[in-house]
């Protein structure tokens, strides 16, 4: 609130008036610039000079509230009890912000009913879940022309389960859904409650567009815009999840959780929806995400949401989070922790059916189906208006535990589903398992009577009558079954009913069966068959040797084979990787698969005969002896005829002895 400049402040004569006027000018500037912490300091300076100044006190309290310092604001109010100023409204608002709703209502009861007090009271009632009383107050506030009141009215109608009244209310208030992004968002929530998901998606997209344009005009930063519009993003992902696009929803939830740019309540909803969407696939990861929401100081005493989340979330949202926590603990076999959390949950929500359902789930996990059935039955007896879900759960548990009588009794206590075909079939099956044939027949008769008088859906009456006729025929009640088939045929001209009637009546009244049999259409393949002559035959003869029959069968098989020639399927040849059939290159060697020795191009390696040794070790072969003799004779000749030796070619001659020596050396080794 912006304080007014004071001409005659309530100060002592000794205090200069100019100083206080300057302080109020500074205080006004800080308030206009939304500098609330500085405004509180200036207000303290004024109060130090003039302790009883009401305007300075109001400015200080409002500045503390605007700065989210609710505890200090409340303590300031309590410390100025001696001041004549009425601070009851501020006190009630601070108690409301601290979630002390009953105390806030008590503080408001002593105040005059103005538009401000009525708005605060409606907010407290909204938080308490007393939606009918809240909507009554909103109806009274409509005549006061309060700005943006339609946003709260639509939100209240949705929370009160009166989403069908939203459109009529907006028409009466002469407002359009797209007049603001908050109203468009609340209208989308009403469409979701009415299961109009496609329209809700379009409304949410409009709300996001309008919100971006509005906040950008107000010079909001990108991060602030994203945080402000986070509820729209989460709700849009939820709608796409309901429309059958789970992957898009998962990506949006993961992005919101990873970037952590949304407000706390939207972040919690994104975590909860992601866990519900994934199911028990990754229960440990879901528990880790929920652990981040626990009040750290109370983590040892069980699962308790942080204080800020506890104030921001509705009872319905908190119930969903606690329920998912218990289910994840059961999927990870942490039964003891689940039991402790269910006990704490029951104390928090004594009139809710969810803690009872979770407690029954814990008993089922411990193989204590009888106890689960007992607590669900007790809840149904204590809260008849909330008994439908409990009785359905009890019936399911009893049927799985092979207690058909308890399951049938539970279903029989739910009036609004008694005549539905699925419920009738389930009750008949359960009573049949229990051996109560008369009870099962009575259920079918009651359903037939109800659908006959309802005149709403003849197909369901036809279905119930057919099943009833089959059931009665199965258990030996031919007359009742025949009566049902006859009624079906007369009313619907059903061929199946006529066939059932003929086969059923033929057991007791053949003439009547023949009368109805004439109404059946003849089969085209039976025109040339003489039934009388067929009955006079002695039947098929037994053939001991079936050789002739085999011959006939073989001839028939051959005839069929000739008539139906198999067409060979042409398959494309498979080439090696990288082979080009248009440019194959040189043909491959046809002998490439043969061993090398068997190929025509094979040539064995020649052995070196010069190094071959024959005979025993140390012996000299005959050829070598001749070689040595020739060498000795040539040497003697060279000595006797030197001139002749000079005329020869020594290189050619000396090559032989050199080879001979090497051969001898090798032979000695």
C-alpha positions as CSV (number, residue, x, y, z in Angstrom):
1,X,0.0,0.0,0.0
2,X,1.3,3.5,-0.8
3,X,1.2,5.8,2.3
4,X,0.0,9.4,2.0
5,X,2.1,12.3,2.9
6,X,1.1,13.4,6.4
7,X,0.5,17.0,7.2
8,X,0.0,16.5,10.9
9,X,1.8,13.4,12.1
10,X,1.1,12.2,15.6
11,X,4.4,13.1,17.2
12,X,5.6,14.8,20.3
13,X,6.0,18.6,20.0
14,X,9.8,18.1,20.3
15,X,10.1,16.0,17.1
16,X,10.5,17.9,13.9
17,X,7.6,17.4,11.4
18,X,9.9,17.8,8.4
19,X,12.0,14.8,9.2
20,X,8.9,12.5,9.3
21,X,7.6,14.0,6.1
22,X,10.9,13.2,4.4
23,X,10.8,9.6,5.7
24,X,7.3,9.1,4.4
25,X,8.4,10.4,1.0
26,X,11.2,7.9,1.0
27,X,8.8,5.2,2.2
28,X,6.4,6.0,-0.6
29,X,9.2,5.7,-3.2
30,X,10.3,2.3,-1.9
31,X,6.7,1.0,-2.0
32,X,6.2,2.3,-5.5
33,X,9.4,0.5,-6.6
34,X,8.4,-2.7,-4.8
35,X,11.5,-2.4,-2.6
36,X,9.7,-3.8,0.4
37,X,12.7,-4.6,2.6
38,X,13.9,-1.0,2.3
39,X,10.4,0.2,3.0
40,X,10.3,-1.9,6.3
41,X,13.6,-0.2,7.4
42,X,12.2,3.3,6.7
43,X,9.0,2.4,8.5
44,X,11.0,1.4,11.6
45,X,12.7,4.8,11.5
46,X,9.3,6.5,11.5
47,X,8.1,4.2,14.4
48,X,11.3,5.0,16.3
49,X,10.3,8.7,16.1
50,X,6.5,8.2,16.4
51,X,5.8,4.8,18.0
52,X,2.1,5.1,17.6
53,X,1.9,6.0,13.9
54,X,-0.7,3.8,12.3
55,X,0.4,4.5,8.7
56,X,4.0,3.5,9.4
57,X,2.9,0.4,11.2
58,X,0.6,-0.6,8.4
59,X,3.4,0.0,5.9
60,X,5.8,-2.2,7.9
61,X,3.3,-5.1,8.2
62,X,2.4,-5.0,4.5
63,X,6.1,-4.7,3.5
64,X,6.9,-7.8,5.6
65,X,4.0,-9.7,4.0
66,X,5.1,-8.7,0.5
67,X,8.7,-9.8,1.4
68,X,7.3,-13.2,2.4
69,X,8.4,-12.7,6.0
70,X,5.1,-13.9,7.5
71,X,6.5,-14.9,10.9
72,X,8.0,-11.4,11.6
73,X,4.8,-9.7,10.4
74,X,2.7,-11.8,12.8
75,X,5.1,-11.1,15.7
76,X,5.0,-7.4,14.8
77,X,1.2,-7.4,15.0
78,X,1.2,-9.2,18.3
79,X,3.8,-6.7,19.7
80,X,1.6,-3.7,18.8
81,X,-1.6,-4.9,20.6
82,X,-1.7,-1.6,22.6
83,X,-2.1,0.4,19.3
84,X,-5.6,1.5,18.6
85,X,-5.3,0.5,14.9
86,X,-7.3,-2.6,13.9
87,X,-4.8,-5.2,12.7
88,X,-7.2,-8.1,12.8
89,X,-7.3,-8.5,9.0
90,X,-3.5,-8.6,8.7
91,X,-3.4,-11.1,11.6
92,X,-5.9,-13.4,9.8
93,X,-4.0,-13.2,6.6
94,X,-0.7,-14.1,8.3
95,X,-2.4,-17.1,9.9
96,X,-3.8,-18.1,6.6
97,X,-0.3,-17.9,5.0
98,X,1.0,-20.1,7.9
99,X,-1.8,-22.7,7.1
100,X,-3.4,-22.1,10.5
101,X,-6.8,-22.0,8.9
102,X,-9.0,-22.5,11.9
103,X,-7.2,-19.7,13.8
104,X,-7.5,-17.5,10.7
105,X,-11.3,-18.1,10.5
106,X,-11.6,-17.3,14.2
107,X,-9.7,-14.0,13.8
108,X,-12.0,-13.0,10.8
109,X,-15.2,-13.8,12.8
110,X,-14.7,-10.6,15.0
111,X,-14.2,-8.3,12.0
112,X,-16.7,-6.4,9.9
113,X,-17.8,-8.3,6.7
114,X,-16.2,-6.3,3.9
115,X,-15.2,-7.3,0.4
116,X,-11.6,-7.9,1.7
117,X,-12.6,-10.0,4.6
118,X,-15.1,-12.0,2.5
119,X,-12.4,-12.7,-0.2
120,X,-10.0,-13.9,2.5
121,X,-12.7,-16.1,4.1
122,X,-13.4,-17.6,0.7
123,X,-9.7,-18.4,0.2
124,X,-9.6,-20.1,3.6
125,X,-12.7,-22.1,2.9
126,X,-11.2,-23.1,-0.5
127,X,-8.1,-24.3,1.3
128,X,-10.2,-26.2,3.9
129,X,-12.0,-28.0,1.1
130,X,-15.4,-26.5,2.0
131,X,-16.3,-25.7,-1.5
132,X,-20.0,-25.3,-1.2
133,X,-19.7,-22.6,1.5
134,X,-16.9,-21.0,-0.6
135,X,-19.1,-20.8,-3.7
136,X,-21.8,-19.2,-1.6
137,X,-19.4,-16.4,-0.7
138,X,-18.3,-16.0,-4.3
139,X,-22.0,-15.6,-5.3
140,X,-22.3,-12.7,-2.8
141,X,-19.1,-11.1,-4.0
142,X,-20.2,-11.1,-7.7
143,X,-22.3,-8.0,-7.1
144,X,-19.3,-6.0,-5.7
145,X,-17.5,-5.9,-9.1
146,X,-14.2,-7.2,-7.8
147,X,-11.4,-7.4,-10.4
148,X,-10.4,-11.0,-11.5
149,X,-13.0,-12.5,-9.2
150,X,-14.2,-14.8,-12.1
151,X,-10.8,-16.6,-12.0
152,X,-11.4,-17.7,-8.4
153,X,-15.0,-18.5,-9.1
154,X,-14.1,-20.9,-11.9
155,X,-11.4,-22.5,-9.8
156,X,-13.8,-23.0,-7.0
157,X,-16.4,-24.6,-9.2
158,X,-13.8,-27.1,-10.6
159,X,-12.6,-28.0,-7.1
160,X,-16.2,-28.4,-5.9
161,X,-16.9,-31.0,-8.6
162,X,-19.2,-28.6,-10.5
163,X,-17.3,-28.2,-13.7
164,X,-20.5,-28.5,-15.7
165,X,-21.5,-25.1,-14.3
166,X,-18.4,-23.2,-15.5
167,X,-19.7,-22.2,-18.9
168,X,-23.0,-21.0,-17.6
169,X,-21.2,-19.0,-14.9
170,X,-18.9,-17.3,-17.3
171,X,-21.9,-16.4,-19.5
172,X,-23.6,-14.9,-16.5
173,X,-20.5,-12.9,-15.6
174,X,-20.1,-11.9,-19.3
175,X,-16.5,-12.9,-19.5
176,X,-14.8,-14.9,-22.2
177,X,-12.4,-17.8,-21.5
178,X,-9.5,-16.1,-23.3
179,X,-9.8,-12.8,-21.4
180,X,-6.7,-13.8,-19.3
181,X,-4.4,-16.7,-19.3
182,X,-5.4,-17.6,-15.7
183,X,-9.1,-17.9,-16.7
184,X,-8.2,-19.9,-19.8
185,X,-6.2,-22.3,-17.7
186,X,-9.0,-22.7,-15.2
187,X,-11.5,-23.2,-18.0
188,X,-9.2,-25.9,-19.4
189,X,-9.2,-27.7,-16.0
190,X,-13.1,-27.7,-16.2
191,X,-12.9,-29.3,-19.6
192,X,-10.5,-32.0,-18.3
193,X,-13.0,-32.8,-15.5
194,X,-15.7,-33.2,-18.2
195,X,-13.3,-35.5,-20.2
196,X,-13.2,-33.1,-23.2
197,X,-9.5,-33.6,-23.6
198,X,-9.1,-32.3,-27.2
199,X,-10.9,-29.0,-26.3
200,X,-8.8,-28.8,-23.1
201,X,-5.6,-29.1,-25.1
202,X,-6.6,-26.3,-27.4
203,X,-7.6,-24.1,-24.4
204,X,-4.2,-24.8,-22.7
205,X,-2.3,-23.8,-25.9
206,X,-4.3,-20.5,-26.0
207,X,-3.6,-19.9,-22.3
208,X,0.2,-20.4,-22.9
209,X,0.1,-18.0,-25.8
210,X,-1.8,-15.3,-24.0
211,X,0.4,-15.7,-20.9
212,X,3.6,-15.3,-22.9
213,X,2.2,-12.2,-24.7
214,X,0.9,-10.6,-21.4
215,X,4.1,-11.2,-19.4
216,X,6.4,-10.1,-22.2
217,X,4.5,-6.8,-22.3
218,X,5.1,-6.4,-18.6
219,X,8.8,-6.9,-19.2
220,X,9.1,-10.2,-17.3
221,X,12.4,-12.1,-17.8
222,X,12.3,-15.4,-19.7
223,X,13.0,-17.5,-16.6
224,X,10.2,-15.8,-14.7
225,X,7.8,-16.3,-17.6
226,X,8.6,-20.0,-17.8
227,X,8.1,-20.3,-14.0
228,X,4.8,-18.5,-14.1
229,X,3.5,-20.6,-17.0
230,X,4.8,-23.9,-15.6
231,X,1.3,-25.1,-14.4
232,X,0.1,-24.8,-18.0
233,X,3.0,-26.9,-19.3
234,X,2.4,-29.6,-16.7
235,X,-1.4,-29.7,-17.4
236,X,-0.7,-29.8,-21.1
237,X,1.5,-32.8,-20.7
238,X,-1.2,-34.5,-18.6
239,X,-3.8,-33.9,-21.3
240,X,-1.5,-35.4,-23.9
241,X,-0.9,-38.4,-21.6
242,X,-4.7,-38.9,-21.5
243,X,-5.0,-38.5,-25.3
244,X,-2.6,-41.5,-25.7
245,X,0.7,-39.7,-26.3
246,X,2.7,-41.0,-23.3
247,X,6.1,-40.3,-24.9
248,X,5.4,-36.6,-25.4
249,X,4.2,-36.4,-21.8
250,X,7.3,-38.1,-20.5
251,X,9.6,-35.8,-22.4
252,X,7.8,-32.7,-21.0
253,X,7.9,-34.0,-17.4
254,X,11.6,-34.9,-17.6
255,X,12.4,-31.5,-19.1
256,X,10.5,-29.7,-16.3
257,X,12.2,-31.8,-13.6
258,X,15.7,-31.5,-15.1
259,X,15.6,-27.7,-15.7
260,X,13.9,-27.1,-12.3
261,X,12.6,-23.7,-13.5
262,X,9.0,-24.3,-12.4
263,X,7.3,-23.5,-9.1
264,X,7.3,-26.1,-6.3
265,X,3.7,-27.3,-6.8
266,X,4.1,-27.8,-10.6
267,X,7.4,-29.6,-10.0
268,X,5.7,-32.0,-7.6
269,X,2.9,-32.7,-10.0
270,X,5.4,-33.4,-12.8
271,X,7.3,-35.9,-10.6
272,X,4.1,-37.6,-9.5
273,X,2.7,-37.9,-13.0
274,X,6.0,-39.2,-14.4
275,X,6.0,-41.9,-11.7
276,X,2.4,-42.8,-12.4
277,X,3.1,-43.0,-16.2
278,X,6.2,-45.2,-15.8
279,X,4.5,-47.5,-13.3
280,X,6.5,-50.1,-11.5
281,X,9.2,-50.4,-14.2
282,X,11.6,-48.2,-12.3
283,X,10.3,-48.1,-8.8
284,X,13.7,-47.3,-7.2
285,X,14.1,-44.1,-9.3
286,X,10.6,-43.0,-8.4
287,X,11.3,-43.4,-4.7
288,X,14.5,-41.3,-5.2
289,X,12.5,-38.5,-6.8
290,X,9.9,-38.6,-4.0
291,X,12.6,-38.5,-1.4
292,X,13.5,-35.0,-2.6
293,X,10.1,-33.8,-1.4
294,X,10.5,-35.0,2.2
295,X,10.9,-32.6,5.0
296,X,14.6,-33.3,5.9
297,X,14.1,-32.8,9.7
298,X,11.3,-35.4,9.7
299,X,12.7,-37.9,7.3
300,X,13.4,-40.3,10.1
301,X,9.8,-40.2,11.3
302,X,8.3,-41.2,7.9
303,X,7.3,-39.5,4.7
304,X,6.2,-35.9,5.2
305,X,6.2,-33.2,2.6
306,X,8.2,-30.1,3.0
307,X,6.4,-27.2,4.7
308,X,6.1,-25.1,1.5
309,X,4.7,-28.0,-0.5
310,X,2.3,-28.9,2.3
311,X,0.8,-25.4,2.0
312,X,0.7,-25.2,-1.7
313,X,-0.8,-28.6,-2.6
314,X,-4.4,-29.5,-2.3
315,X,-5.6,-32.4,-0.3
316,X,-6.3,-34.3,-3.5
317,X,-2.7,-33.8,-4.8
318,X,-1.2,-34.8,-1.5
319,X,-3.3,-37.9,-1.4
320,X,-2.0,-38.9,-4.8
321,X,1.6,-38.4,-3.8
322,X,1.2,-40.5,-0.6
323,X,-0.5,-43.2,-2.5
324,X,2.2,-43.5,-5.1
325,X,4.8,-43.6,-2.4
326,X,3.1,-46.6,-0.7
327,X,2.7,-48.4,-4.0
328,X,6.3,-47.9,-4.9
329,X,7.4,-49.3,-1.5
330,X,5.2,-52.4,-2.1
331,X,6.7,-52.9,-5.6
332,X,10.2,-52.8,-4.0
333,X,9.0,-55.2,-1.2
334,X,9.5,-52.6,1.5
335,X,6.4,-53.8,3.4
336,X,7.4,-52.4,6.8
337,X,8.0,-48.8,5.5
338,X,4.7,-49.0,3.5
339,X,2.8,-50.1,6.6
340,X,4.2,-47.2,8.6
341,X,3.4,-44.7,5.9
342,X,-0.2,-46.1,5.6
343,X,-0.7,-45.6,9.4
344,X,0.5,-42.0,9.2
345,X,-1.7,-41.4,6.1
346,X,-4.8,-42.8,7.9
347,X,-4.3,-40.3,10.7
348,X,-4.0,-37.4,8.2
349,X,-7.1,-38.4,6.2
350,X,-9.5,-40.3,8.5
351,X,-12.5,-40.0,6.2
352,X,-10.8,-40.8,2.9
353,X,-11.1,-44.2,1.2
354,X,-7.5,-44.1,-0.1
355,X,-5.7,-45.0,3.2
356,X,-8.0,-48.0,3.6
357,X,-7.3,-49.2,0.1
358,X,-3.6,-48.9,0.7
359,X,-3.9,-50.8,3.9
360,X,-5.7,-53.5,2.1
361,X,-2.9,-53.6,-0.5
362,X,-0.4,-54.1,2.3
363,X,-2.4,-57.0,3.7
364,X,-2.6,-58.6,0.2
365,X,1.2,-58.2,-0.2
366,X,1.5,-60.1,3.2
367,X,-0.9,-62.8,1.9
368,X,-3.6,-61.7,4.4
369,X,-6.6,-61.5,2.1
370,X,-9.1,-62.1,5.0
371,X,-7.9,-59.0,6.9
372,X,-8.0,-56.9,3.7
373,X,-11.6,-58.0,3.1
374,X,-12.5,-57.2,6.7
375,X,-11.1,-53.6,6.8
376,X,-12.7,-52.8,3.4
377,X,-16.1,-54.2,4.6
378,X,-15.8,-52.1,7.8
379,X,-15.1,-48.9,5.8
380,X,-18.1,-49.6,3.5
381,X,-20.4,-50.0,6.6
382,X,-19.0,-46.8,8.2
383,X,-19.1,-44.6,5.1
384,X,-21.9,-45.8,2.8
385,X,-21.6,-42.8,0.5
386,X,-18.0,-43.7,-0.2
387,X,-18.4,-47.5,-0.2
388,X,-18.4,-48.1,-4.0
389,X,-14.6,-48.1,-4.5
390,X,-14.1,-50.1,-1.2
391,X,-16.6,-52.7,-2.2
392,X,-15.1,-53.1,-5.7
393,X,-11.7,-53.6,-4.2
394,X,-13.1,-56.1,-1.7
395,X,-14.8,-58.1,-4.5
396,X,-11.6,-58.2,-6.5
397,X,-9.5,-59.4,-3.5
398,X,-12.1,-62.0,-2.6
399,X,-12.4,-63.4,-6.1
400,X,-8.6,-63.7,-6.3
401,X,-8.5,-65.4,-2.9
402,X,-11.2,-67.9,-4.0
403,X,-13.9,-66.5,-1.8
404,X,-16.7,-66.2,-4.4
405,X,-19.5,-65.7,-1.8
406,X,-17.8,-62.6,-0.3
407,X,-17.0,-61.3,-3.8
408,X,-20.6,-61.7,-4.9
409,X,-22.0,-60.1,-1.7
410,X,-19.7,-57.1,-2.3
411,X,-20.8,-56.6,-5.8
412,X,-24.5,-57.0,-4.8
413,X,-24.1,-54.0,-2.4
414,X,-23.3,-51.5,-5.3
415,X,-26.8,-50.5,-6.6
416,X,-25.8,-48.4,-9.7
417,X,-23.9,-51.2,-11.5
418,X,-26.2,-54.1,-10.7
419,X,-27.9,-54.3,-14.1
420,X,-24.8,-53.8,-16.3
421,X,-24.0,-56.8,-18.4
422,X,-20.5,-57.1,-17.1
423,X,-21.6,-57.0,-13.5
424,X,-24.4,-59.6,-14.2
425,X,-21.9,-61.9,-15.9
426,X,-19.5,-61.6,-13.0
427,X,-22.2,-62.2,-10.4
428,X,-23.5,-65.3,-12.2
429,X,-20.0,-66.7,-12.5
430,X,-19.2,-66.1,-8.8
431,X,-22.5,-67.6,-7.6
432,X,-22.0,-70.6,-10.0
433,X,-18.6,-71.1,-8.4
434,X,-20.1,-71.0,-5.0
435,X,-22.8,-73.5,-6.0
436,X,-25.7,-71.1,-5.8
437,X,-27.4,-71.9,-9.1
438,X,-30.8,-70.5,-7.9
439,X,-29.1,-67.2,-6.9
440,X,-27.3,-66.9,-10.3
441,X,-30.6,-67.6,-12.1
442,X,-32.3,-64.9,-10.0
443,X,-29.7,-62.4,-11.0
444,X,-30.3,-63.1,-14.7
445,X,-34.1,-62.9,-14.2
446,X,-33.8,-59.6,-12.4
447,X,-31.5,-58.1,-15.1
448,X,-34.0,-59.2,-17.8
449,X,-36.9,-57.6,-16.0
450,X,-34.9,-54.3,-15.5
451,X,-33.8,-54.0,-19.1
452,X,-37.3,-54.9,-20.4
453,X,-38.7,-51.9,-18.4
454,X,-35.8,-49.6,-19.1
455,X,-36.4,-49.4,-22.9
456,X,-33.0,-47.7,-23.3
457,X,-30.8,-50.2,-25.1
458,X,-32.4,-53.3,-26.7
459,X,-29.0,-54.8,-27.6
460,X,-28.2,-55.2,-23.9
461,X,-31.5,-56.9,-23.3
462,X,-30.8,-59.3,-26.2
463,X,-27.4,-60.1,-24.8
464,X,-28.7,-60.7,-21.3
465,X,-31.5,-63.0,-22.5
466,X,-29.2,-65.0,-24.7
467,X,-26.8,-65.6,-21.8
468,X,-29.7,-66.4,-19.5
469,X,-31.0,-69.0,-21.9
470,X,-27.6,-70.7,-22.3
471,X,-27.2,-70.7,-18.5
472,X,-30.6,-72.3,-17.9
473,X,-30.1,-74.8,-20.7
474,X,-26.7,-75.7,-19.2
475,X,-28.2,-76.4,-15.8
476,X,-31.2,-78.5,-17.0
477,X,-33.9,-75.8,-17.1
478,X,-35.1,-76.5,-20.6
479,X,-38.6,-74.9,-20.2
480,X,-37.2,-71.6,-19.0
481,X,-34.5,-71.6,-21.7
482,X,-37.1,-72.4,-24.4
483,X,-39.3,-69.6,-23.2
484,X,-36.4,-67.1,-23.3
485,X,-35.5,-68.3,-26.9
486,X,-39.1,-67.9,-28.0
487,X,-39.3,-64.4,-26.6
488,X,-36.1,-63.5,-28.3
489,X,-37.2,-64.8,-31.6
490,X,-40.6,-63.1,-31.5
491,X,-39.1,-59.7,-30.5
492,X,-35.8,-59.6,-32.5
493,X,-36.3,-62.4,-35.2
494,X,-32.8,-63.6,-34.3
495,X,-31.6,-66.7,-36.2
496,X,-29.4,-67.7,-33.2
497,X,-32.5,-67.6,-30.9
498,X,-34.5,-69.7,-33.4
499,X,-31.7,-72.3,-33.6
500,X,-31.6,-72.4,-29.8
501,X,-35.3,-72.7,-29.6
502,X,-35.5,-75.6,-32.0
503,X,-32.7,-77.5,-30.3
504,X,-34.2,-76.9,-26.9
505,X,-37.9,-77.6,-27.7
506,X,-36.9,-80.8,-29.6
507,X,-36.2,-82.5,-26.3
508,X,-39.7,-82.2,-25.0
509,X,-42.1,-81.2,-27.8
510,X,-41.1,-82.5,-31.2
511,X,-44.1,-81.1,-33.1
512,X,-43.4,-77.6,-31.8
513,X,-39.8,-77.9,-32.8
514,X,-40.7,-79.0,-36.3
515,X,-43.0,-76.0,-36.6
516,X,-40.2,-73.6,-35.7
517,X,-37.8,-75.6,-37.8
518,X,-39.7,-74.8,-41.0
519,X,-38.9,-71.1,-40.4
520,X,-35.2,-71.8,-40.8
521,X,-33.8,-71.1,-44.2
522,X,-32.7,-74.3,-46.0
523,X,-29.0,-74.8,-46.7
524,X,-28.1,-74.7,-50.4
525,X,-26.0,-77.9,-50.3
526,X,-28.8,-80.1,-48.9
527,X,-31.4,-79.7,-51.7
528,X,-30.6,-83.1,-53.4
529,X,-30.4,-85.1,-50.2
530,X,-33.2,-87.5,-49.5
531,X,-33.4,-87.7,-45.8
532,X,-35.9,-90.6,-45.7
533,X,-33.8,-92.9,-47.9
534,X,-30.7,-91.9,-45.9
535,X,-32.3,-93.0,-42.7
536,X,-33.3,-96.4,-44.2
537,X,-29.8,-97.3,-45.1
538,X,-27.8,-99.6,-42.9
539,X,-25.0,-97.0,-42.6
540,X,-21.4,-97.1,-43.7
541,X,-19.8,-100.6,-44.2
542,X,-16.6,-101.6,-42.5
543,X,-13.8,-102.3,-45.0
544,X,-11.1,-104.7,-43.7
545,X,-8.6,-104.2,-46.5
546,X,-8.5,-100.6,-47.6
547,X,-6.1,-101.1,-50.5
548,X,-8.7,-100.0,-53.0
549,X,-9.4,-96.9,-51.0
550,X,-5.7,-96.1,-51.0
551,X,-5.5,-96.5,-54.8
552,X,-8.4,-94.1,-55.2
553,X,-6.8,-91.6,-52.8
554,X,-3.5,-91.9,-54.7
555,X,-5.2,-91.3,-58.0
556,X,-7.0,-88.3,-56.6
557,X,-3.8,-86.9,-55.3
558,X,-2.0,-87.3,-58.7
559,X,-4.9,-85.6,-60.4
560,X,-4.7,-82.7,-58.0
561,X,-0.9,-82.6,-58.5
562,X,-1.3,-82.4,-62.3
563,X,-4.1,-79.8,-62.1
564,X,-2.1,-77.6,-59.8
565,X,1.4,-77.3,-61.1
566,X,3.7,-75.6,-58.8
567,X,5.1,-72.5,-60.2
568,X,8.8,-72.3,-59.5
569,X,9.7,-69.1,-57.9
570,X,12.5,-67.2,-59.7
571,X,14.9,-65.8,-57.2
572,X,17.5,-63.3,-57.9
573,X,21.0,-64.5,-57.5
574,X,22.9,-63.4,-54.4
575,X,26.2,-61.7,-55.2
576,X,29.1,-61.1,-52.8
577,X,29.4,-57.7,-51.1
578,X,30.9,-55.1,-53.5
579,X,30.4,-57.3,-56.6
580,X,29.1,-55.5,-59.7
581,X,27.2,-57.9,-62.1
582,X,27.5,-55.5,-65.0
583,X,31.3,-55.4,-64.6
584,X,32.3,-58.8,-63.3
585,X,35.9,-58.7,-64.4
586,X,38.0,-61.9,-65.2
587,X,36.2,-65.2,-64.4
588,X,37.3,-67.0,-61.3
589,X,39.6,-70.1,-61.5
590,X,37.3,-73.2,-61.8
591,X,40.0,-75.2,-59.8
592,X,40.1,-72.7,-56.9
593,X,38.4,-75.2,-54.6
594,X,40.9,-78.1,-55.3
595,X,44.1,-78.5,-53.3
596,X,47.2,-77.1,-55.0
597,X,48.7,-80.5,-55.7
598,X,45.6,-81.6,-57.6
599,X,45.4,-78.5,-59.9
600,X,46.5,-78.7,-63.5
601,X,48.8,-75.7,-63.1
602,X,50.8,-77.3,-60.2
603,X,54.5,-77.8,-60.7
604,X,56.6,-79.4,-57.9
605,X,59.8,-77.9,-56.9
606,X,63.1,-79.4,-58.3
607,X,65.4,-81.0,-55.8
608,X,69.1,-79.9,-55.5
609,X,71.0,-83.0,-56.4
610,X,74.3,-81.4,-55.8
611,X,73.9,-81.6,-52.1
612,X,72.5,-85.1,-52.1
613,X,74.6,-87.7,-50.1
614,X,74.4,-91.4,-50.7
615,X,75.8,-94.2,-48.6
616,X,76.8,-94.3,-45.0
617,X,78.2,-91.3,-43.1
618,X,81.9,-90.6,-43.8
619,X,81.9,-92.6,-47.1
620,X,82.8,-91.0,-50.4
621,X,80.7,-91.9,-53.5
622,X,82.1,-93.4,-56.6
623,X,81.5,-90.3,-58.7
624,X,83.4,-88.2,-56.2
625,X,86.3,-90.7,-56.3
626,X,86.5,-90.4,-60.1
627,X,86.4,-86.7,-59.8
628,X,89.3,-86.7,-57.3
629,X,91.3,-89.0,-59.6
630,X,90.8,-86.7,-62.6
631,X,91.8,-83.7,-60.6
632,X,95.1,-85.3,-59.5
633,X,96.0,-86.3,-63.0
634,X,95.3,-82.9,-64.4
635,X,97.5,-81.3,-61.7
636,X,100.4,-83.6,-62.7
637,X,99.9,-82.7,-66.3
638,X,100.0,-79.0,-65.6
639,X,103.3,-79.4,-63.9
640,X,104.9,-81.2,-66.8
641,X,103.4,-78.9,-69.4
642,X,103.4,-75.3,-68.2
643,X,103.2,-73.7,-71.5
644,X,100.1,-75.7,-72.4
645,X,98.5,-74.8,-69.1
646,X,99.0,-71.2,-69.7
647,X,97.0,-71.5,-72.9
648,X,93.9,-72.8,-71.2
649,X,91.1,-71.0,-69.4
650,X,91.9,-71.4,-65.7
651,X,88.7,-70.0,-64.4
652,X,86.7,-72.7,-66.1
653,X,88.9,-75.4,-64.9
654,X,89.2,-74.3,-61.3
655,X,85.5,-74.2,-60.9
656,X,85.3,-78.0,-60.7
657,X,87.8,-78.5,-57.8
658,X,86.2,-75.8,-55.8
659,X,82.9,-77.6,-56.0
660,X,84.6,-80.9,-55.2
661,X,86.1,-79.6,-52.0
662,X,82.9,-78.2,-50.8
663,X,81.3,-81.5,-51.4
664,X,84.0,-83.3,-49.4
665,X,83.6,-81.0,-46.5
666,X,79.9,-81.6,-46.4
667,X,80.4,-85.3,-46.5
668,X,82.8,-85.2,-43.6
669,X,80.3,-83.4,-41.4
